Amino acid sequence: MPLSAGTKLGPYEVFSAIGAGGMGEVYKARDTRLDRTVAIKVLPTHLANRSELRERFEREAKTIASLSHPHICTLYDTGHQDDIDFLVMEYIEGETLAQRLQKGSLPIQQVLQYAIEISDALDKAHRKGITHRDLKPGNIMLTKSGTKLLDFGLAKLKQEAAPATPDSQLPTMNDPLTAQGTIVGTLQYMAPEQVEGKEVDARTDIFAFGAVVYEMATGKRAFEGKSHASVMAKILESDPPPMSSLQPMTPAALDRVVKKCLRKDQDDRWQNARDVTDELKWIAEGNVPASAPPAIPMPRTRLLRRWALVAGLACLVVVGVALRILMRTPTTVMRPVARLLMTLPANDRLRLAATEPVALSPDGSRLVYVANRGGINQLFVRAIDSFDAKPIPGTEGAFGAFFSPDGQSIGFVAGSKLNKVSLSGGAPLSLANVLGDRGASWGPDDTIIFTPTTNVGLFRVPAAGGTPKPLTVPDRKAGEYGHLWPQFLPGGKAVLFTIWSGVGGIDRAQIGLLSLETVKQKVLIEGGTYARYVPSGHIVYARAGGLLAVPFDLQRLEVTGAPVSILEGVGMDPSFGSAYFSFSSDGSLAYVAGGLSGADSTLVWVDRKGAAQPLPVPPRGYDSPRLSPDGQRLAVGINGTSPGLWIYDLERGTLTKLIDAGVINPYPIWTPDGKRVTFKAPVGDPFNLYSMPADGSGSPERLTTDENIKWPGSWSPDGRVLAFIEQGPTAVPGIQVVKLDGDRKPQPFSQTPTSKVGGVISPDGKWIAYESTESGRAEVYLQPFPIPGGKWEISTDGGTEPVWNRNGRELFYRGGNRMMAVDVVTQPTFTAGKPRLVFEGRYVARTGGSPANYDVSPDGQRFLMIKGSEETPATQINIVQNWFEELKQKVPTGKK
């Protein structure tokens, strides 16, 4: 959370925020010991847990501390308090060079002054073995006394430099921040070696310096384009126009200095910043006129030689043009592969797990991603050639994203609906009921094929709206559980999809193909998920946290080669088989790094003040914890290794498996007497609800009998009625109940057009709480039970996951990252108080139609929450431009 005014970090008192970036926030503060104003740079807690970012932050401190120069920001102090790492630096008043350049170019004398100061500061850094790697106008402050070079957060230290630093403190050769193939910096000021991910040195900074001086003198960037790819192409292949062509008063010698800074080959540039500084000082001292000297008549012989030279050059130009025309065929030009790292704004993080977090537009110009901001999931769109990401209105609560074929609209899931929205504006349109994001694809015939929930086949609905129609039905006899993650093939006559058995892990899934002309399906690949056809002539799919590719004949609809591993460390959800990558038709790849996710969460007690205390259990994929009525035991689902339903004895500290559950979370609840546990999804029947003794002494007893997927809600206090939610082909929207002392036939408690989640019966058995999107967003409601009556909206600003205080006088729910509470009085008449904040914190929320992902202690004073792993928070997206060129080299296409 941002630091508020008055916060103290050691002897420093925070005044106000100055700014924020990918590596932290900066605050204006006062040093109470020396009574001076300082700037404090804070590394947020969620970044401090990432070893490579913490190392980068510490590196910045060591880097600045080793530098003493009038034009480099001075480091005063470092500190660590309350899990916060911070740097204390001099407070600089002024504006950045980037802000000044918004007004246009600078006068030549000012350009020379600033350029000399910056190059002299770089020379100081380089002599200490430090390469800045991110020199740009935004990292240069303009003050009354001149310039100040900022932000050494991306600086690279040479191992042979800075002998005063012990070898043990220097970065190793496999440092992820400096490893070959990694791009670090800001694109418009990158040298060619940075764009290509090669080794960098002081000459890399000299290139960026040349780009900065060019922009100061002309008001134009040296390398501009409509996309990242075009900018990179210019950096690698083109020279900018001479500065004198844009600013006629530019000294020719300054033009020459900058031109040499911007040479493509490192060996052709100035080899050190000291020489650059000397040249600039010589120009500033007036040794060169501002414009070229008047022409002097040439001797006749020189004039003839000049004309001969001109004629020869003209011939060369003609020949060059002819060769360019002859060579202008796509097959003779291989565009360079370039890798970029896109970082989300501070405090945003990607929404992962059983969803599709990123989507590239067909032309590769825009990226849409699902991010959590302030506890709310929403779609954001960002042009590839821009640094600004804009939220898409009307997509609050969104999961997944997929583009229309023309790239002008986005499909997504929110509020138990499949929706679409135009990127040019307008309200979203709901197309069909769904339970969660299990994949969708927009075809060239303007229809959408999607999977509404996990245990069904593919459905098709017009993109303009209409009635969804089934396309496939999982073959239960063949062990098929669901058909997920569809993708239209080019031409719209066939669809790729994942065939899932529901047991044994997603790596046992199959890649299937459905012909829309013959309505026949076949298996293409054994052992894989989330298949995508790419125009290079391949099918790319996910397995075990990596991507594989096979050649594919689009005409014959057949695989024509063996699979080849092409990329490791791509994020995946092991539960339902989604993979976090997307392609564009122009050859770009976007992906979220990671691997198999969801296996490193922890269980924690959180009190009403927000203080957290971890339980002594190993990190695992915990889900839906439920405390027994006496608060002594915990029933919890565990995903990942040895998945199933487990019982944890809080007093003895033992964790015992009650039953296997495949890869389907069991979502347990206790019976009122605490003797039995009710759950879903044992191996062999992942659709119905079961009950068995909590001590494992008996066999599971089936409570329901149809093939709609179900989530247990709660038992009535007398243990006679079970409330639950279901989703599927024949499911009735709303809450269902089954009476165990009757015919056990489920009956609808309340039927509504809008899906509901929860169904939590009050301790006195007279009320039921649930979550519904009938108002247009998720809110918590109360209704009389067992006979439905009027309903009351309990939450006022969005709400999910209701849970009763066991005294029956308080109802809890979640509003994003906030735990909220409402006082409830039911006798003699019903009244509900105003929602109030209990505590705030990032804890794992429930997904799909599952019940609340937390529970409350019997005394109502503590909350059992799930804390997700923050070792690698999902805040970055990898972009690979022209990746198909690399793919074709790794996996040549061919026939069997």
TORKOLDO-295300 format. One record per residue: x, y, z of N, C-alpha, C in turn. Coordinates in steps of 0.05 Angstrom, whole numbers, plus 5000, padded with zeros to 4 digits. Layout:
N
XYZXYZXYZ...
# end
This chain:
896
501749765000500050005000501850255000500950464986502550714986502850815015505050945020505551065046503951325049502651365071501151605076502851815090501952065088503352285101503552235131505952285142506352235170507751975176507751785157509151535161512051575167513151435186515951465192517551215185519651245171521551035165524251115178524651005202526951095217526651385224528751545219528551835226527251995204526151875183525052015161521952015161520852255159517952285160516952355132515052185122514052215095512152455094512552625073510752845068508652775047509552685023507652635002509052464981507352344963508452184941509352364919511652294907512652444884512052304858512352034857511851884833512151594838511651434818511851144820512651024793513950794795514850654771514850364776515950214756516049924758517649824782519649984791521349894813520750024839518550164842517850264868516650544867516150644891514950914894516951104906516751354899518551564910516951764926517851844949516452024967518252254975516952484979518352714991518152675021520452715035520452665064522352865077522352855104524153025120525952855137528552925136530452795155530252955181529052825201528552965227531153015242533252875236535752925250537153175240537253205213538653425201536853645191534153605194532153795185532653875156532753675139533053725111531053555095530253655072528353515055529953305038528753065037530052845023527952705005528952534987527152364971527652074980525451934984525651654993524451474971526051294962525051094942524550834957522050734954521150494969520750264950521850034957521249784943518849654956516549644942514149524954514549244963513049154983513348894995512948674974510948704956510448494937512748464917514348674914516748654896519148564913519248634938521548564955521748254957519548114954519547824956520747694931521147844910522347744886525347784887526847574888529747594893531147764872530347734846531747894826531148194828528748264836528048554839529348664865529348504885530748604910533648644904534848454889537648484882538048734865536248794847536449034830536349284848534549284867534249514885536849554901537849334912540349354927542649444909542649344884544649424865544649724861542149844859541950124855543250284878542750184902543950314926546950304924548050074918550950044917552150214894550650224872551550374849551750674855549550784866549551064872551551134893551750954913553651004935556551024925557150874904559850874894560451114876558451284870558751514852558651774867560451944862560452214874560952414851558752544843559052724819556852934821557453184814555453394817552953354800553153184779550853144762549752864764550252734786549052474793547652494820545152404821543652424846545152294869545352434892546852334915545252154933546351934941545151754960546051824989544051875007544651935034544751695053542751505048542351295068540751075056540750835068539050615062537750505087535650365085534350265109532350045103531549905124529549695123527849705148525149735144523349755167520649645159519549475176516849365172516549245144518549075137518648935111518849135087519749375092520049575071522949635068524049605043526749685036526549965024528450145031528350415020531050535018531250724998533650884994532951175001534851315013534451595019536451755002535351924984537052074965536452374968538152534955537752814955535052884941533653074951531253164939531853384918531053324894531653504871529153644862529253904861526954064851527454134822525454104806525754174778523854004761524553964736522953794718524753604704523653384694525253204678525653314650527753214638528253294610525953214592524652984599522352894583520153104584519653214608517553424611518253674595520853744596521653984581521453944551522053714541521853654513519053654501517053644519514353664510513753944498515454144506515154414496516754464470518354264462519954294438522954274443524554324422527454304425528554524443531054474451532454664469534354844452535055084462537055244449539755094448541355144426543754994423545655024446545955264457547755294480546955134504544255104508543254944530543654644524543254574499543854294491546654224498548554394490551354344495551954324525550854514541551254504570550354244582547854174576546653924587548253684577548953684552550353454540553053414554554453624559557153604572556753504600554753594615554353504642553653204643551853124625551052844624553352654616554752734595556952564586559152554608559652764622561552764644560752574666558052584672556952394693557252104684556652054658556951784648559851694649561751874643564551804644565351714673564251864692564751784720563651504726561251454718560051194723561550974708562251024683563650814667566350754679567750954690570350904702570150734728567650734739567150564762566150284754566150234728565149974718562149954717560750184715557850184716556650264689554950104678553450174653550550234662549550464655546950554664544650384652544750344626542850164610540050284607539450504619536750624615536950924615538851024600539151314597536951414578535351604588533151714572532351984585530852144571530052404582528552384609527052164613525552134638527352084662529852014657531751964679533852184682533152424671534952654673533352884684534052984707532753204720534153464712532553674707533553944701533054114725535154224736535054404760536154674753536054854772537255124767540255114763541454904774544354884772545254704749543354584735544054404713542554144714543953924706542553664704543353484727541653284732542153074751541352804738543152614737542652354726541452174748539052054741537551894761537451604753536351444771535351174766537450984755539050884773540950674766539850394773537150374773535950114780536449894760537049974735537749764715540649754709542249894725545149904719546449624721548549594704550049354703552849404713553849234731556549254741558349054727560649154718562648974706564148824728564548564725565648404746568548484752569948584731572748654736573048934746570849084750571049364759570449384788570649634798570049694826571449504845574049504846575549314863574949344893573849574901573249614930570949434938569349334919567049164925567948864927567448724948568248444950567048284927568548084918567547914896564947784903564547714928562047574935559647744932560048014930557748194928557148264899558848184880558448254853556548054840555148134818553247954805554747724791553547484792554747254779554247264750555647084735555447094706552747014696551246854712548546784703546446964716547147204722545247404733542947444713540447394722538147424704537747714694538847904708538548184699540448254677542648104674544648174654545247944635543647734637544247504620543847574591545547444574545247484545542547394536541247544519538547484509536347624524537047784545535147924560535248224553532948344547532848624540532048784565533748984572533149154594533549444585531649614589531849894581529250004570529450234556527150354543527550364513525650254498526150194470527250414454526050654454526950874436529850954440531050884462533850964468535750724470534750494461536450254462538350244439540750144445542650094424541949834410543049784386542449534371543049284388545149294403545849054419543849004441542549214451540449174471537949054458537149154434534849054420535148754414537648674407538148394401538748224425538648344449539148194473541948104477543848254465546648174467547948324491550548264495552048384517552248684513552048834535552249124533554649224549555549464542557749594557557449894556559550044563559350334564558550454538559250324516558550434489555550414484554150244499551250234497550050494508551150584531550250844542550851074522553151054508553851274489551851284467550851054458548651054437546251204448545351124473542951254485543451554488545951624496546651904500546252054473547151934451546852054425543852104418542151904425539351934420538152154437539052194462538052404479538852674468541352704461542352964450540853034424540452834407539052874382536252994388534852884408532152974415532253244428534353304444534553574455534853784433536453724413537153924392534853954372533353744366531353754345528453744354528053654379525253624389524053364378525553204363524552954351526252724361524952494365526452254372528052154348530352054354532051954332530851714318529351554333528151304322525251294330523451334311520651324315519251134296516951034304515450854287512650814298510950674283508250624291507950384310510050224312509949994329512749944340512849764361515449684371517149564350515849404332517349264312518649464293517149674285518249874266520450044280520150104305522250244320524850084321524449824328526849644329528149614302526549604281527749584254529449824247528450064255529950304249532550314266532350224291534750224307536850034295535949814285537849614274538849684246537149824230537849854202538150134191536850334204536750604193538250804210539151024196540351254210538351474210538051624232536251854233537152074214535352254205536152474189538152644204540052784190541952954203540453164220541553234243540253424260539953694246541853764229541854024215539554034195538453804186536153814168533653884183533553834209531253904226531654164241534054224248534754464263537254594249536754774230538954874213541255004229540855104253542955244268544655044284544254784280545854584294548754594283550754614300553554604290554054344276555554364254556154114239557753924256559554024273561153854290559353704310557253834321555453694339553953474324553153534299551853334283553753084280556353144276558252924272558552764298558752904321559052764347556652574352554252684347551852514352551652284333552352334307552252124287554151894295556451964306558351754314557351604339555951744356554651614379552651404370551351454348549051284339549851074319552451014316553350804298552250534308551550364288550350104295552349924309554749914299556849744310558249884334558449744356559649864380562549964374563949824358566749894352566950154336564750234322564850474305564050724321563050684346562250914362564651034376564051254390566051354410566451134430568951084437569550854454569450924484569251184491568851254519567651524521566351584544564851834547566752064551569252014559571152234563571752374536572052214515572552334488570152504479567752394485565352544477565252804492565852804518565853054534567753254523570153164516572253344505571253474479570053314461569053414436566853634441565053574459562953754465563954014477565953994494567054244506568454414484569754284466571154424444569054574427566754444422564654574406563454804422563054764448561754974464563655214467566255184465568155404468568155584443566555514423566355684400568355634378569555394378571455334357570155254331567555214331566155144306563855334302563455444278561155614273558555464274556355614278553755484280552855374253553855484231552955384205555455344188555155214165557455154148558655414137561355434133562655674123561955714094562255974084561556024056563255864037562155804014563555633994565855783982568155643977570455763964570755633936571055793915571255683888573455473887572855253873574755033871576455063846578854963845580354943821578954763801579454823775578054673753578454373756580854283762581353993764579753863787579654003809578053893831575153893824574254103809571454113801570753873783572553813764572053583746571953323762573853303781573753053797571153033813570253263823567753263838565453173820565253273796563053183777563352893771565752793768566152513762565152343786565752443810564852303834561852303836560652533830557652553831556452353811557552343787556552163767556751873776559051813788559451543797557451463819557051653838555151603859552351563848551651723827549051703815548651423804550751323790550651043779550150843802551650883824551350703846548550703857547350943859544650973869542650823851543050853824541250713805541550413809544050313811544450033815543149933841543550103862542450023888539450013887538150203874535250193872534349943857535749883835535049643820535249393836537449373851537849133868535649123890534949353901532849363921530249253910529649343885527149243873527148943868529448853858529748563853529548393878530648503900530748353925528248393942526348553933524048623950521948393948522648163956520847933958520847833987518547763998518347694026520247464034520747274015522247044023525247104026526147324016529047384018529647554042527747644057528247824080527247684105529047634124528347524149528347744170526047804180525848024200527147934226528448124240529848044265527847974286528447774302526847694326527747874349525747994362526348184384524548114407525648134431524248064456523948314473521548364483520948584500519648484526519848644546518548584572516648814579514048754580512048954586511248934615511749144630511149144659508549294664506749174681504249304688504749534706502849724707503049944726503349844755504450014772504849934800502149864813502149654829499849544844497949394827498449364800496849194784498148914782496548704779497748444774495848294756496948114740495347954722493547764737491147724726489347534738489847264724490947074739491646814728489846594739490446344734489046104745486446054730486445834715484145744700482945954683484546114670483446334654485446394632484746584614486446674592487146964597489547014608490147284618491047484596491947384573492947574553491847494525491447694508490547654481491747864463493147784442494147954421492147994399491848234389490048284366491148144342489448074323490347934299492748064285492748334284494948474270497348524288497148444313499448474332499848754342497948944337498349214345497349274373495649104384494549154411494648904428494848954453494848734473492648794493490948594498488948614520489648414541489548504566490148314588488248364611487948154628486248164652488048224676487548444689489148524712487348574736488448524760487148584785488148854795486349044797487049314807485149374830486249404854484549464877482549244883483348994877481648764883479548704862479448864841477448824819478948744794477948514782479048434756477848604734479448694715478448854692480248814668479048854645480648834620481949104615484549094606486049334599487049294570487149504555488149494527490549674525492649574512495049734509496149694480496549914467497849904440500749814444501749644427504449544429506549774428505949984413507850204411507250424431505850364452505150554473505850454500506250634519506850554547504350574564502050664553499650704569497750474565496650374587494550164586491950294596489850254581487250374588485250164596483750204618481650004625479450024605478249794599475949774581473449794597471850014593469450054610467549814607466249744629464249534629465349254632467949234636469148964638470048894667468949034687469548974714468748684720470448544735469948264742470548074719472048154699472447994675474447774680474047554665475947334663476347274634478847234626479447164599478947384579480047354555479647554534480347424507478747494487479347394460478347604440479847634418479247844398477247734377475747924366474247874341476247854318475447734295477347704273478347974262476748194264477648454254479148604275479448494299480948634320479548874333477048914327475649154337473949104362473548844369471848784392473248564408472448544434473548354452471348194465471747934466469947754481471147694508469447654528470447604555468247474572468947374595467047264614466947434639464547504648464147654672461247624681460847614707458147594718456647344708458147114706456946864696455746894668456947074652455947114625458347124606457847024582459747074560458847344547460747524545460147794536461947884513461148094499462948224480462748524484464848674476464848964478466549074456465749294444467349424423469549594436471949584425474149734435473850034429471950104411471450384405469450504424468350354442466550454462463850324461462150374481459550254482459350054505456849974512456349784534456749504524457749324542458049044534455348914528455348704512452948554505453348264515451448174531451547894541450547704520451947484516451247294495450247024506451346934529450546664538451246644567449946454581450646384609453146204609454946264627457246094631457946094661459545904669460345884697463046014701464745984682467446094684468746104657471146194656472646204630473945934625472845794606473945534598474545544568474745784557475645814529473445904510474146074491472346164471473946264447472746244423474146334398472046454380472746674368470946824350471646764321469746644307470246554280469746754258470746694233470346884211467446914202465746724210462846744204461346894225462747034243461547194264459947034284460846794290459846634312462046574331461346514355463246454377462846174386465046014387464945754399466245774426464845664446465745694474465045444490466245424514465645214533464445354558461945304564460645454586461545364614462445124617463445024642465244784637466244664659468444474656467544204645465144114651464443834646462543804622462643994603460843974580462543994555461143984531462444014506462544294496463044324470463144594458460444684450459944944452457445074444458145294424456045374409456445584388454145784391454846044390452746254392453446474373451446604360452046824342453347054358455247194347456547414361454647644365452447654349450447864353448447794375448647544386446847454406444847254396443947074412442146864404442246634423441146404415441046174431443445994426445045934446447345754442446445474434447945354416447345084407449744904412449244654422451544474428452744374402455444354402456944244380458043964386458943924410460143664418458943584445459143324450458343214476460643024485461843074508463942894517463042604518464742424509464142134509464842024536462941994553463441894580464641614580463741444562464741174561467741164553468541364538471341384530473041534551471841614573473241754594473542044590471842164573472042454568470342604589471542804601470142964621469043224610470743354593469943614582471543684558470443864541471843964518472444264522474944334524475744604533477444744512477845004516479745184502479645154472477345214459477145184430478545414415479345354390480345564372479545494343478245694330477645664302480245644286480245454266482445454247481845654225483845744210483345934188481345824169479545994159477445904142474845834156475045774183472645734199471345464194472745264182471445004177472144794197473944854216474744654236475644804261475644654283476244764309478144584324480244694336481944554355480744574383481144374399480144394427481644184444481344214470482644024489480543834500481243574498479443354509480643284536479043324557480043284584478543054597480042884611478842654625478042724653479142944664478443024691480042894713481742704706483442564726486242544715488142504734490842444725492542684716491542924719493043154711492443234682492843494677492143594650494043494629496443394636498243294616497243034604495242924615493942684603491742764584491343014581489243104562490143064533488243094514488843054486488043314471489443344448488643564430486843444408484443544407482443444388481943644365480743544344479943704321477043634314475343844311472643804303472243934275471343774256470543884230467743984232467344244225464744364226463144294202464344184181462944094157461743814161463343624172462443354175461443294204461943494223461343464251462643214263464943144252466442914263468943024277469842884298472142964313474142744314476742824317478842624320481042734338482742554348484942634365487342684348488642914352491042984337493542924353493542994379495942984396495142854423496842674432496542554459498242714479497142794501498642924522499243214517497243384520497543664516494943814519495144074520492744244524493144514510490944654507490944934498492444964471491444824451492744824425491945074409493845184395493445414378494845374351493345414329494645404303495845674297498345674287499645924280500245924250500246154237500446164207503146074196505046014213507545894204507245604195504845494199504345214191504745024214504145114239504644944262502244954281501944744297500244754321502144774345501644974361503245024386501344964409502344804428500644734451502444714476501044684499502444704525502544424538504744384553505044144569507244184589506644124615508644134636510044404638508544624634509744894638511544984615511144864591512644944568510944924543511945024521510545014495511944814477510344664462511344484441509944554415511244474393510144534367510344284349508344254332508444044311507644164285508944084263508044174236505144074231503544234217500744174213499944254185498644064171497644114144494844214146494444464140491844594143489744494123490744404099488844294079487844014087489743844095488943574102488143544131488543754147487843754176489243524190491843504185493443294197496143394207497043274229499743324239501743194221503843334213505743224194508543184205508843184231511543154243511343104272513643064285513843004313513843264329512943264354512943504371515843574379516343834381518943944389518444154411519944134432519844344453520944604443519444824445520345074434520645294455519445274478519645484498518945374525520745404544520245324572519445554589518245494612517545694631515245874624513145754611510745904604508645834625507246034636505345994657503045814648502145634666499945454661498345414687495745354683494145274706493844974705494844824725494844534723492044414727490144574738487544464744485844424719485744624702483944614679485444644652488144684653489644664628489844914612489245144623489645394607492645454608493645584587496345664585496445964578498346104589498346394589499946504565498946454541500246564517498246624495499046794476497346874454499046944430497946894406499346954381497847164366499247304348497947474328498647364301497047444281497547334254500047444242501147664252503547784240506147664251505847464269508247324278509147394306507547534322508347604349507347404369508747374391507947204413507947374439505847334455505647454481505247224501506747234523506447024543507247124571506146984591506847044619508646824628511046894637512946694646512046574673512846324677512146194702512645894701510645744693510645454695507945374707507845134719505345044732504845214757502445334759501845514781500045384801499645524823497645444843498545234863501145194867502044994885503445094910503445354914505145464936503645654954501045604958499545784976499845685005499145855024499345785052496745855066496245725088493845785105494645975127493046185132493746375152491246455168491646505194489546635210489946945207487747085204487847375202485847485222486747655240484847765260483348005249481648125265480048345255481648605250484048615259485748845253487548795228487248555217488748495192491448355197492148305223494648175229494447875221496447775207496447505196498347325211497547075217499246875230499046615214501246525201501046285184500646035202499145845191498845585203501345415197502145235215504545075211504044845191503344905166502844705146504644775122505444565107507244625084505744765061507144925045505845065023504844865002502244894995500944714976498744874961497344734944495144864929492544854944492344994966489944974983487545114970485145014976482745134965480345074983478645274987476045245002476445125030477845245048478145145075475545165091474844965106472344965122472944865150472345035170472744955198470444785207471044585223468844425235467244595255464844505262463144665280464544735306466344555317467644615342470344765337471044815312473444965306476044805311475944545315478244385321479544265296478044235275479044105250478444275226479944225205479644375181479444175157477344205141477144055116478044245094479744155076480844325056481544165031481044275008481944144983484744224977486344044966489044094958489444014929490444194913491044144885494044074882494744004858497543954852498343664860500643644874501543374882499643254902498942994897497042844914494543004919493043074898490643234902488443074916486743214930484543084944483343254966481743124983480443245006482043165031483043365046484743315069483443425094484143305117483143395143485643475159485543725169487743825186486843855214488143725233487543745261489143985272487744205279489144445288490644415314489644245332490944215358493444035355493243815341495443625338497343705315496343865296498043945274498443735253496543545250496843335231495043385207496043305183494643345158494243075145491642985143491042715134489242725110489942565089488142555065485742385071483342495065480842355069480042195044480442315020479642184995481042314972481742154951482742264927480542414912481342614897479342774882480242844854482242694843483242754816484343034816483643184795484543464793482243654798479943544807477543704812477543774842477344024849477344104877474744004890474943884914472543774927470643974940471644214946469944424958468344314982469644235004468244105026466544295043464444185056463044315078462444105099462144185124461544005146458543975151457743745160455043715170454843855197452443945206452244095231453343955255453243685256454243545279457243495278458643575256461543555254462543275250460743085244461542805241462142735212461042885193461342815165462243055149463343005126464143215107462743165081461543375070460243365044462043495023462243374999464143474980463243384952464743474932464243414904466743284892466343164869468543084851470442874862469542644872471442424876472142304849474342154848475142034823472941844813472241864788470241694776467541824772466942024787464342164784464642454792465842614773466442894780464043084777461642994781459343164777457543184802457342974818455442964840456643024867454943054886455643114914455642854930457642834948457942594965458242684994457942485012458342535041459742285052461542335071462842105085463742185112464241995131465242055157467842205156468142405173470642575173473042415183472542195198474842035207475741825188474341815164475141625143474241345148472341305167471541035175469540905156468441055138466340945120466841025091465240925073465440985044463741225037464441355016462841595007459941515000458141675007455241635001454441854981453341774958452541964937449842094945449742354942447342504950445642594926446942624903445542714878446242524856444742544833445042334813445142434784445142694778445142774750447942864742448242954716450843024705451243324703449943484720450643764722452743804743454743964738456844014758455744174781456544094806455244214830457344314849456544514865458144634886456544634912457444494933455844494958455844774970453544854980453245114993453345095023451344965035451244925065448944735072449144645097446944485109445244655126442644585128440944705147441844625175441244785197442244715224441444435233439144335224438244075233439343845216440943915196442243705179440443565160438043675155436143535138436043635109437043885105436844005078439644105070440344035045442844125034442344325011443544555012443344754991445844744974445444774948447744764930447144914904449244964889449045094863449944894841448644904818449544724797449644874770451144764752451444884725451844654705450444674683450644464662448444484642448344284624446344294602443444304612442844164634440044164643439744304670441744454678441544584704439444804704438244844728436245054732437745294745437645534734439045754747437945804775439645854793438745914821439845704840438845714865439745544886437945294887439245054889437744804891437944694920435944544928436044414955435244124951436443954969435643674969435143594998432843455003432143375030432943085034434643035054435642765058433542575070431442685083429442515095427042475076427442555051425342525031426242345008425342414983426142254960428842334949430142524962432842624954432842724925430642824916430542944889430943244892433043354879433543634881431143804872430644014887428444204881429644484880428644654861429644934861428545084884430345224899429445404920428445664909429945764890429046014876430146004848428446044829429246044801429446324790431646394779432046664767433546634741433346834723434846824698437846854703438546964727441347014733442546804751444946704744446146504761446846614788446746434808447346514836449646344846451046444865453346304877453046324907453646104921453646114950451445924961449246044970447245884983447945805011448546015028449545965056447246015075446345795088444045815106444945925133443346105145444046235170444046035193445446085215445545905238442845835250440846015247438145955257436445815236437445785212436045645191433845795178433646055182431346215172432146395149434746415142435546595121437746455104437946545080440046435062441446665048444046665049445646875036446846765010446946934990448046844964449147084949450547034927451647234910450247224883449547454872448147464846449047704830448947684804449647904786447148034774444848004786442348104774442348414772443948554788444148844786446148944765447548754753449548824733452348774744452648744770455248664782454648484806456748354815456348164837455748314863453548234876452748344902451748114919451748154946450847954965447948024973446247814973443447844980442747655002440547715016439247535036436347495028435447245033432747165028431746985049429146995057428046805077428446515068428646335087429046045081427445895102426145665095426245515070424245605049422345785057420445875038421346145027421846175001422846424990420946654995422046885000420447135004421947364992421547605003422947834993425947814997427447954982430347944984431448224991433748215005435148465013437948465002438748684990441548704981443248795005445148635012446848685036449248855029450648785008453048945000452049194985453749394984452949644971454849734949457149614948459249694929460649444917459049244911460148994901460748804924460048554921460648364942460548074933462247904944462347624938462947464963462647204961463447004982462247065009459647055012458447105039459046865058459546935083459846735105458646845130457046685144455746775169457646765193457446965210458546935237456746735251457846555267456246335278454346425299454546685307452446785325449946875310450046865283447746935267447047225265448647405278447947685278449847855261451547715246453547855230454047695204454147825182454747695156457247815144459147645137461647745125461547695095462947865080463247815051465747955042466647905017469048025007468348224985469648454986469448654965472148714954473048544934475748564924477648464946479548634954481448564975480548625003478048725005476948805031475148595043475548535069473648375083471648555096469048525090466948695099465148545119463648695135461748585154459248755155457048625159454448755161452948645185452048815203450448715226447648655215446548425224443948335215442148285239439748395239437748345260435248225246434447985255432147855242429547855258429747915283427347915300427048185315424748295318422148195307421848255277423348445267423348495238426148495228426448465202429148455190430348735186432748775195434249015189437248945184438449085166441349045161442849305164445149295177446749535182448349615157449849825160451549925138454049755137454949675113457449515110459749665122461549525136463949655147466349475141468649605139471149475133472149335158472849075156474048925177477148935175478148855151480948885145481348875115483648925106484248925077486848775072486948615051489448465045488948285021491148215008491048044984491047754993488747624990488447344996486947214972487446954968486346824945483346814946482046904924479146904922478146644909475646594911474446354899474146394869473946174854473546194825470946054817469946134794467546004783465146014802463745794805461345784822461945664849464545644856465245514881464445694905464345574929463645734953465945904961465546044984467546224994470246084998472446234993475046124996476346205022474746215043475746275070473546185090474146185116472246115136472746295161470846285180470946455204470946275228472646345248472746185273470146195287469545995304466945985318466346235334468446375345467846615360467746865343468046835317467847065298470047265299472347195312474447395315476847345296476947115284479147055265478146945239479646985218478846895192481046715181480346475172482246295160482346355130484546465121484946555093487046395080487146425053489246295037491046515026493546505031495546695022496946574998496646704974498046604951501046664951502546514936505446554934505946824921507746984932508447234920511447244911512547004908515346994899515547104871513647044854513647144827510947274820510347504831507747624824507547674794505247624783504847644755504347944747506548074742506348364735507748424708508648224694510048274669509148084647509148184623508348034599510748034579511547804570513647784550512547814522513747984506512948014478515347934461514847754441516847674422515947754394517247944382516548034356517847854335516347794314517247624291518147354301516647244320517446984332517046754312515246774293514746564274517346494259519046694254521546644240523246444256523346484282524846304299523546034301520846024301519445774303519945604278519945734255520445574230523245464229525145594242527845494243527945244262526545264284526645044304525044804295522744854282520944634274520244664244521944574226521344594198518844444191517244564174514744434165515444234143513744024141514243814121511943624122512143424105510043214103511142954115509242794123509942524133511042354109
# end
